[in-house]
Amino acid sequence: MSDRAYGSIRSTVERLGGSMIYQRQGYRHGAWVIRIGENSVTIEAGGNRSFPQLDCLHVPRVPDPRHWDDYSDELVPDAETQLLSMLGISSNRPERLPADDIKGLAQLIEQTRWKFAWTYARTYPHEYTTKALCNPEDHARLVDCIERYGVIERFSDSRRKYFYFEERKYWHMGEPHSEDSEKWPNVINRTWVDVRRHAANVKHRWSAEEVELQMRLWEIQLEKSTDRPKSETTP
């Protein structure tokens, strides 16, 4: 394989908006932790210079491959489908944001005014914007991205679309396809995929000890209300 371990798989994961990180601590032979959206999977080494679940996604170099060196960088034709299946994600995914649009969307989001929702600071921390807080065209563009590129996920007893973009996920409150304009979205929310990063929003009001405790409580709340896997820091 190339100098970048499992480079082809990592490139696929990153293209899908996820991350693939190697972890040594806590595993006898090391493990790869793959995350895409709220889904994650930990793949441990087999102990004989192999990660069987990852190796089988590559085209073998020899008739009876046993180690990672026995595989090429080329992925098998259905590698992406197999990878998504490991993560519990349907391969019937929504349309993807074109690569040429990523920079422009990032700039749009950067220039949008976001406010922290203090009402939910103790439960489900997030930020929000409205038509009054941003450019109307930018607001419409964000709603369109959520509708076009979002994935449907559970939150408590309901299901809604979430659009994952640059370590955050976005969702709106409304019915953009309704004939009643009063039902069209006004509020657009966003939160960090790693909910602990909202510590930056509250640390100027709460003590360090309070923030530390609240970060864990945020994770527990999400574990109960969504299909988010339990945190690896759970005792």
Phi and psi restraints in degrees (value plus and minus 20) as a CYANA .aco file:
   2 SER   PHI     -93.0   -53.0
   2 SER   PSI     155.0   195.0
   3 ASP   PHI     -82.0   -42.0
   3 ASP   PSI     -48.9    -8.9
   4 ARG   PHI    -107.6   -67.6
   4 ARG   PSI      85.2   125.2
   5 ALA   PHI     -73.3   -33.3
   5 ALA   PSI     107.8   147.8
   6 TYR   PHI      31.2    71.2
   6 TYR   PSI      21.9    61.9
   7 GLY   PHI     -78.3   -38.3
   7 GLY   PSI     -59.2   -19.2
   8 SER   PHI     -86.3   -46.3
   8 SER   PSI     -60.5   -20.5
   9 ILE   PHI     -89.3   -49.3
   9 ILE   PSI     -62.5   -22.5
  10 ARG   PHI     -82.2   -42.2
  10 ARG   PSI     -59.3   -19.3
  11 SER   PHI     -83.6   -43.6
  11 SER   PSI     -58.5   -18.5
  12 THR   PHI     -84.5   -44.5
  12 THR   PSI     -65.4   -25.4
  13 VAL   PHI     -81.2   -41.2
  13 VAL   PSI     -65.2   -25.2
  14 GLU   PHI     -86.0   -46.0
  14 GLU   PSI     -56.4   -16.4
  15 ARG   PHI     -84.1   -44.1
  15 ARG   PSI     -50.1   -10.1
  16 LEU   PHI    -107.1   -67.1
  16 LEU   PSI     -12.5    27.5
  17 GLY   PHI      65.4   105.4
  17 GLY   PSI      -3.3    36.7
  18 GLY   PHI    -131.2   -91.2
  18 GLY   PSI    -187.6  -147.6
  19 SER   PHI    -159.0  -119.0
  19 SER   PSI     133.7   173.7
  20 MET   PHI    -158.6  -118.6
  20 MET   PSI      89.2   129.2
  21 ILE   PHI    -142.7  -102.7
  21 ILE   PSI     114.2   154.2
  22 TYR   PHI    -105.1   -65.1
  22 TYR   PSI     114.0   154.0
  23 GLN   PHI    -146.8  -106.8
  23 GLN   PSI     110.0   150.0
  24 ARG   PHI    -117.7   -77.7
  24 ARG   PSI     -63.7   -23.7
  25 GLN   PHI     -85.7   -45.7
  25 GLN   PSI     112.2   152.2
  26 GLY   PHI      72.7   112.7
  26 GLY   PSI     -24.4    15.6
  27 TYR   PHI    -150.0  -110.0
  27 TYR   PSI     118.1   158.1
  28 ARG   PHI     -79.1   -39.1
  28 ARG   PSI     -64.8   -24.8
  29 HIS   PHI    -139.0   -99.0
  29 HIS   PSI      -6.9    33.1
  30 GLY   PHI      70.5   110.5
  30 GLY   PSI     145.0   185.0
  31 ALA   PHI    -176.0  -136.0
  31 ALA   PSI     133.5   173.5
  32 TRP   PHI    -123.0   -83.0
  32 TRP   PSI     109.7   149.7
  33 VAL   PHI    -127.8   -87.8
  33 VAL   PSI      96.7   136.7
  34 ILE   PHI    -129.9   -89.9
  34 ILE   PSI     110.4   150.4
  35 ARG   PHI    -149.3  -109.3
  35 ARG   PSI     114.8   154.8
  36 ILE   PHI    -157.4  -117.4
  36 ILE   PSI      93.2   133.2
  37 GLY   PHI      42.7    82.7
  37 GLY   PSI    -151.8  -111.8
  38 GLU   PHI    -105.6   -65.6
  38 GLU   PSI     -25.9    14.1
  39 ASN   PHI    -114.7   -74.7
  39 ASN   PSI     122.5   162.5
  40 SER   PHI    -167.5  -127.5
  40 SER   PSI     136.4   176.4
  41 VAL   PHI    -166.0  -126.0
  41 VAL   PSI     121.2   161.2
  42 THR   PHI    -130.3   -90.3
  42 THR   PSI     102.2   142.2
  43 ILE   PHI    -134.3   -94.3
  43 ILE   PSI      91.9   131.9
  44 GLU   PHI    -107.1   -67.1
  44 GLU   PSI     131.8   171.8
  45 ALA   PHI     -88.0   -48.0
  45 ALA   PSI     129.5   169.5
  46 GLY   PHI     -99.7   -59.7
  46 GLY   PSI     -29.3    10.7
  47 GLY   PHI      70.8   110.8
  47 GLY   PSI     -23.0    17.0
  48 ASN   PHI    -150.5  -110.5
  48 ASN   PSI      29.3    69.3
  49 ARG   PHI      36.8    76.8
  49 ARG   PSI      27.8    67.8
  50 SER   PHI    -176.6  -136.6
  50 SER   PSI     129.4   169.4
  51 PHE   PHI    -141.2  -101.2
  51 PHE   PSI      65.9   105.9
  52 PRO   PHI     -68.6   -28.6
  52 PRO   PSI     -61.6   -21.6
  53 GLN   PHI     -86.7   -46.7
  53 GLN   PSI     -49.9    -9.9
  54 LEU   PHI    -107.4   -67.4
  54 LEU   PSI     -59.4   -19.4
  55 ASP   PHI     -79.2   -39.2
  55 ASP   PSI     -57.9   -17.9
  56 CYS   PHI     -89.8   -49.8
  56 CYS   PSI     -27.8    12.2
  57 LEU   PHI    -104.3   -64.3
  57 LEU   PSI     -27.7    12.3
  58 HIS   PHI    -124.1   -84.1
  58 HIS   PSI     135.7   175.7
  59 VAL   PHI     -95.8   -55.8
  59 VAL   PSI     104.5   144.5
  60 PRO   PHI     -90.5   -50.5
  60 PRO   PSI     130.4   170.4
  61 ARG   PHI    -109.2   -69.2
  61 ARG   PSI     -47.3    -7.3
  62 VAL   PHI    -144.6  -104.6
  62 VAL   PSI     141.8   181.8
  63 PRO   PHI     -82.0   -42.0
  63 PRO   PSI     -55.5   -15.5
  64 ASP   PHI    -146.7  -106.7
  64 ASP   PSI      53.2    93.2
  65 PRO   PHI     -86.2   -46.2
  65 PRO   PSI     119.6   159.6
  66 ARG   PHI    -147.8  -107.8
  66 ARG   PSI     -48.5    -8.5
  67 HIS   PHI    -144.1  -104.1
  67 HIS   PSI     147.8   187.8
  68 TRP   PHI     -82.9   -42.9
  68 TRP   PSI     -46.5    -6.5
  69 ASP   PHI     -90.7   -50.7
  69 ASP   PSI     -31.8     8.2
  70 ASP   PHI    -105.2   -65.2
  70 ASP   PSI     -16.9    23.1
  71 TYR   PHI    -139.7   -99.7
  71 TYR   PSI     131.8   171.8
  72 SER   PHI    -110.1   -70.1
  72 SER   PSI     156.6   196.6
  73 ASP   PHI     -96.4   -56.4
  73 ASP   PSI     -36.3     3.7
  74 GLU   PHI     -92.0   -52.0
  74 GLU   PSI     114.3   154.3
  75 LEU   PHI    -109.7   -69.7
  75 LEU   PSI     130.6   170.6
  76 VAL   PHI     -88.2   -48.2
  76 VAL   PSI     138.5   178.5
  77 PRO   PHI     -75.3   -35.3
  77 PRO   PSI     -56.6   -16.6
  78 ASP   PHI    -123.7   -83.7
  78 ASP   PSI       6.3    46.3
  79 ALA   PHI     -77.8   -37.8
  79 ALA   PSI     -63.6   -23.6
  80 GLU   PHI     -83.7   -43.7
  80 GLU   PSI     -61.3   -21.3
  81 THR   PHI     -83.0   -43.0
  81 THR   PSI     -62.7   -22.7
  82 GLN   PHI     -83.9   -43.9
  82 GLN   PSI     -61.8   -21.8
  83 LEU   PHI     -82.2   -42.2
  83 LEU   PSI     -66.1   -26.1
  84 LEU   PHI     -83.0   -43.0
  84 LEU   PSI     -55.7   -15.7
  85 SER   PHI     -84.0   -44.0
  85 SER   PSI     -59.0   -19.0
  86 MET   PHI     -78.8   -38.8
  86 MET   PSI     -53.7   -13.7
  87 LEU   PHI    -107.9   -67.9
  87 LEU   PSI     -22.5    17.5
  88 GLY   PHI      54.7    94.7
  88 GLY   PSI       7.9    47.9
  89 ILE   PHI    -131.6   -91.6
  89 ILE   PSI     113.0   153.0
  90 SER   PHI     -86.6   -46.6
  90 SER   PSI     120.3   160.3
  91 SER   PHI     -93.5   -53.5
  91 SER   PSI     -30.3     9.7
  92 ASN   PHI    -103.1   -63.1
  92 ASN   PSI      49.1    89.1
  93 ARG   PHI    -105.6   -65.6
  93 ARG   PSI     138.3   178.3
  94 PRO   PHI     -90.1   -50.1
  94 PRO   PSI     150.1   190.1
  95 GLU   PHI     -76.5   -36.5
  95 GLU   PSI     123.7   163.7
  96 ARG   PHI    -116.3   -76.3
  96 ARG   PSI     127.6   167.6
  97 LEU   PHI     -84.7   -44.7
  97 LEU   PSI     104.7   144.7
  98 PRO   PHI     -79.3   -39.3
  98 PRO   PSI     122.9   162.9
  99 ALA   PHI     -77.7   -37.7
  99 ALA   PSI     -54.3   -14.3
 100 ASP   PHI     -88.4   -48.4
 100 ASP   PSI     -37.3     2.7
 101 ASP   PHI    -114.5   -74.5
 101 ASP   PSI     -29.4    10.6
 102 ILE   PHI     -82.8   -42.8
 102 ILE   PSI     -68.2   -28.2
 103 LYS   PHI     -82.1   -42.1
 103 LYS   PSI     -64.9   -24.9
 104 GLY   PHI     -83.7   -43.7
 104 GLY   PSI     -59.2   -19.2
 105 LEU   PHI     -87.7   -47.7
 105 LEU   PSI     -58.7   -18.7
 106 ALA   PHI     -81.7   -41.7
 106 ALA   PSI     -60.7   -20.7
 107 GLN   PHI     -86.7   -46.7
 107 GLN   PSI     -60.2   -20.2
 108 LEU   PHI     -79.7   -39.7
 108 LEU   PSI     -66.4   -26.4
 109 ILE   PHI     -86.1   -46.1
 109 ILE   PSI     -57.2   -17.2
 110 GLU   PHI     -84.8   -44.8
 110 GLU   PSI     -57.0   -17.0
 111 GLN   PHI    -105.7   -65.7
 111 GLN   PSI     -27.0    13.0
 112 THR   PHI     -99.8   -59.8
 112 THR   PSI     121.9   161.9
 113 ARG   PHI    -106.0   -66.0
 113 ARG   PSI     102.5   142.5
 114 TRP   PHI    -135.9   -95.9
 114 TRP   PSI     118.5   158.5
 115 LYS   PHI    -138.0   -98.0
 115 LYS   PSI     120.5   160.5
 116 PHE   PHI     -96.9   -56.9
 116 PHE   PSI     113.8   153.8
 117 ALA   PHI    -105.7   -65.7
 117 ALA   PSI      68.8   108.8
 118 TRP   PHI     -83.3   -43.3
 118 TRP   PSI     -45.4    -5.4
 119 THR   PHI     -79.4   -39.4
 119 THR   PSI     -49.1    -9.1
 120 TYR   PHI    -129.5   -89.5
 120 TYR   PSI      -3.3    36.7
 121 ALA   PHI     -80.4   -40.4
 121 ALA   PSI     -51.1   -11.1
 122 ARG   PHI    -110.8   -70.8
 122 ARG   PSI     -30.6     9.4
 123 THR   PHI    -140.7  -100.7
 123 THR   PSI     -90.4   -50.4
 124 TYR   PHI    -147.4  -107.4
 124 TYR   PSI      60.8   100.8
 125 PRO   PHI     -82.0   -42.0
 125 PRO   PSI     116.3   156.3
 126 HIS   PHI    -182.9  -142.9
 126 HIS   PSI     150.8   190.8
 127 GLU   PHI    -135.5   -95.5
 127 GLU   PSI     141.9   181.9
 128 TYR   PHI    -165.8  -125.8
 128 TYR   PSI     139.7   179.7
 129 THR   PHI    -157.4  -117.4
 129 THR   PSI     146.4   186.4
 130 THR   PHI    -160.4  -120.4
 130 THR   PSI     155.5   195.5
 131 LYS   PHI     -80.5   -40.5
 131 LYS   PSI     -50.0   -10.0
 132 ALA   PHI     -98.2   -58.2
 132 ALA   PSI     -36.0     4.0
 133 LEU   PHI    -120.6   -80.6
 133 LEU   PSI     -26.3    13.7
 134 CYS   PHI    -166.1  -126.1
 134 CYS   PSI     152.5   192.5
 135 ASN   PHI     -84.1   -44.1
 135 ASN   PSI     113.5   153.5
 136 PRO   PHI     -75.0   -35.0
 136 PRO   PSI     -60.0   -20.0
 137 GLU   PHI     -86.7   -46.7
 137 GLU   PSI     -57.0   -17.0
 138 ASP   PHI     -87.1   -47.1
 138 ASP   PSI     -61.0   -21.0
 139 HIS   PHI     -80.7   -40.7
 139 HIS   PSI     -65.7   -25.7
 140 ALA   PHI     -84.6   -44.6
 140 ALA   PSI     -56.5   -16.5
 141 ARG   PHI     -85.6   -45.6
 141 ARG   PSI     -60.9   -20.9
 142 LEU   PHI     -86.1   -46.1
 142 LEU   PSI     -62.6   -22.6
 143 VAL   PHI     -80.1   -40.1
 143 VAL   PSI     -62.8   -22.8
 144 ASP   PHI     -82.7   -42.7
 144 ASP   PSI     -61.0   -21.0
 145 CYS   PHI     -83.6   -43.6
 145 CYS   PSI     -61.8   -21.8
 146 ILE   PHI     -81.4   -41.4
 146 ILE   PSI     -65.5   -25.5
 147 GLU   PHI     -88.3   -48.3
 147 GLU   PSI     -61.2   -21.2
 148 ARG   PHI    -102.0   -62.0
 148 ARG   PSI     -59.4   -19.4
 149 TYR   PHI    -131.4   -91.4
 149 TYR   PSI     -19.0    21.0
 150 GLY   PHI     -96.2   -56.2
 150 GLY   PSI     138.7   178.7
 151 VAL   PHI    -135.2   -95.2
 151 VAL   PSI     123.4   163.4
 152 ILE   PHI    -103.7   -63.7
 152 ILE   PSI     104.8   144.8
 153 GLU   PHI    -155.9  -115.9
 153 GLU   PSI     138.6   178.6
 154 ARG   PHI    -100.6   -60.6
 154 ARG   PSI     121.6   161.6
 155 PHE   PHI    -159.0  -119.0
 155 PHE   PSI      90.1   130.1
 156 SER   PHI      38.1    78.1
 156 SER   PSI    -142.8  -102.8
 157 ASP   PHI    -116.2   -76.2
 157 ASP   PSI     -14.5    25.5
 158 SER   PHI    -139.5   -99.5
 158 SER   PSI     150.0   190.0
 159 ARG   PHI    -151.3  -111.3
 159 ARG   PSI     119.0   159.0
 160 ARG   PHI    -167.9  -127.9
 160 ARG   PSI     150.1   190.1
 161 LYS   PHI    -107.8   -67.8
 161 LYS   PSI     116.0   156.0
 162 TYR   PHI    -145.3  -105.3
 162 TYR   PSI     111.1   151.1
 163 PHE   PHI    -125.0   -85.0
 163 PHE   PSI      97.5   137.5
 164 TYR   PHI    -111.6   -71.6
 164 TYR   PSI     108.6   148.6
 165 PHE   PHI    -175.2  -135.2
 165 PHE   PSI     100.2   140.2
 166 GLU   PHI      28.3    68.3
 166 GLU   PSI      39.0    79.0
 167 GLU   PHI      53.4    93.4
 167 GLU   PSI     -14.4    25.6
 168 ARG   PHI    -146.5  -106.5
 168 ARG   PSI     145.6   185.6
 169 LYS   PHI    -147.7  -107.7
 169 LYS   PSI     125.9   165.9
 170 TYR   PHI    -142.1  -102.1
 170 TYR   PSI     124.2   164.2
 171 TRP   PHI    -171.3  -131.3
 171 TRP   PSI     135.4   175.4
 172 HIS   PHI    -133.0   -93.0
 172 HIS   PSI     146.9   186.9
 173 MET   PHI    -137.1   -97.1
 173 MET   PSI      78.0   118.0
 174 GLY   PHI     141.1   181.1
 174 GLY   PSI    -195.4  -155.4
 175 GLU   PHI    -145.2  -105.2
 175 GLU   PSI      69.3   109.3
 176 PRO   PHI     -83.4   -43.4
 176 PRO   PSI     -39.0     1.0
 177 HIS   PHI    -121.3   -81.3
 177 HIS   PSI     -13.1    26.9
 178 SER   PHI     -91.1   -51.1
 178 SER   PSI     127.3   167.3
 179 GLU   PHI     -95.3   -55.3
 179 GLU   PSI     -36.0     4.0
 180 ASP   PHI    -113.3   -73.3
 180 ASP   PSI      90.4   130.4
 181 SER   PHI     -82.3   -42.3
 181 SER   PSI     -41.5    -1.5
 182 GLU   PHI     -87.0   -47.0
 182 GLU   PSI     -39.7     0.3
 183 LYS   PHI    -114.4   -74.4
 183 LYS   PSI     -24.3    15.7
 184 TRP   PHI     -86.0   -46.0
 184 TRP   PSI     131.8   171.8
 185 PRO   PHI     -83.2   -43.2
 185 PRO   PSI     118.2   158.2
 186 ASN   PHI    -136.4   -96.4
 186 ASN   PSI     -72.9   -32.9
 187 VAL   PHI    -102.5   -62.5
 187 VAL   PSI     109.4   149.4
 188 ILE   PHI    -138.5   -98.5
 188 ILE   PSI     106.1   146.1
 189 ASN   PHI    -125.9   -85.9
 189 ASN   PSI     138.7   178.7
 190 ARG   PHI    -169.3  -129.3
 190 ARG   PSI     131.0   171.0
 191 THR   PHI    -166.1  -126.1
 191 THR   PSI     137.1   177.1
 192 TRP   PHI     -89.9   -49.9
 192 TRP   PSI     120.8   160.8
 193 VAL   PHI     -81.4   -41.4
 193 VAL   PSI     -62.5   -22.5
 194 ASP   PHI    -107.3   -67.3
 194 ASP   PSI      73.6   113.6
 195 VAL   PHI     -78.4   -38.4
 195 VAL   PSI     -42.1    -2.1
 196 ARG   PHI     -83.3   -43.3
 196 ARG   PSI     -40.0     0.0
 197 ARG   PHI     -89.7   -49.7
 197 ARG   PSI     -30.6     9.4
 198 HIS   PHI     -92.7   -52.7
 198 HIS   PSI     -23.0    17.0
 199 ALA   PHI     -76.3   -36.3
 199 ALA   PSI     -52.4   -12.4
 200 ALA   PHI     -84.2   -44.2
 200 ALA   PSI     -44.8    -4.8
 201 ASN   PHI     -99.9   -59.9
 201 ASN   PSI     -41.7    -1.7
 202 VAL   PHI    -138.0   -98.0
 202 VAL   PSI     -31.2     8.8
 203 LYS   PHI     -84.3   -44.3
 203 LYS   PSI     -40.1    -0.1
 204 HIS   PHI     -99.6   -59.6
 204 HIS   PSI     -30.3     9.7
 205 ARG   PHI    -132.0   -92.0
 205 ARG   PSI     -49.6    -9.6
 206 TRP   PHI    -129.0   -89.0
 206 TRP   PSI     137.7   177.7
 207 SER   PHI     -92.9   -52.9
 207 SER   PSI     142.6   182.6
 208 ALA   PHI     -80.2   -40.2
 208 ALA   PSI     -60.1   -20.1
 209 GLU   PHI     -85.8   -45.8
 209 GLU   PSI     -60.0   -20.0
 210 GLU   PHI     -85.8   -45.8
 210 GLU   PSI     -61.9   -21.9
 211 VAL   PHI     -83.3   -43.3
 211 VAL   PSI     -63.5   -23.5
 212 GLU   PHI     -79.8   -39.8
 212 GLU   PSI     -65.2   -25.2
 213 LEU   PHI     -86.0   -46.0
 213 LEU   PSI     -61.3   -21.3
 214 GLN   PHI     -85.9   -45.9
 214 GLN   PSI     -53.6   -13.6
 215 MET   PHI     -79.1   -39.1
 215 MET   PSI     -61.7   -21.7
 216 ARG   PHI     -90.5   -50.5
 216 ARG   PSI     -57.5   -17.5
 217 LEU   PHI     -84.1   -44.1
 217 LEU   PSI     -57.3   -17.3
 218 TRP   PHI     -79.0   -39.0
 218 TRP   PSI     -64.9   -24.9
 219 GLU   PHI     -82.2   -42.2
 219 GLU   PSI     -62.9   -22.9
 220 ILE   PHI     -82.5   -42.5
 220 ILE   PSI     -61.6   -21.6
 221 GLN   PHI     -79.9   -39.9
 221 GLN   PSI     -63.5   -23.5
 222 LEU   PHI     -89.0   -49.0
 222 LEU   PSI     -56.0   -16.0
 223 GLU   PHI     -81.9   -41.9
 223 GLU   PSI     -52.8   -12.8
 224 LYS   PHI    -100.7   -60.7
 224 LYS   PSI     -54.2   -14.2
 225 SER   PHI    -117.8   -77.8
 225 SER   PSI     -33.1     6.9
 226 THR   PHI    -151.1  -111.1
 226 THR   PSI    -198.0  -158.0
 227 ASP   PHI    -113.1   -73.1
 227 ASP   PSI      -0.8    39.2
 228 ARG   PHI     -80.1   -40.1
 228 ARG   PSI     111.5   151.5
 229 PRO   PHI     -84.1   -44.1
 229 PRO   PSI     132.8   172.8
 230 LYS   PHI     -81.2   -41.2
 230 LYS   PSI     122.9   162.9
 231 SER   PHI     -81.8   -41.8
 231 SER   PSI     123.1   163.1
 232 GLU   PHI     -89.2   -49.2
 232 GLU   PSI     -30.8     9.2
 233 THR   PHI    -111.1   -71.1
 233 THR   PSI     -20.4    19.6
 234 THR   PHI     -82.9   -42.9
 234 THR   PSI     111.2   151.2
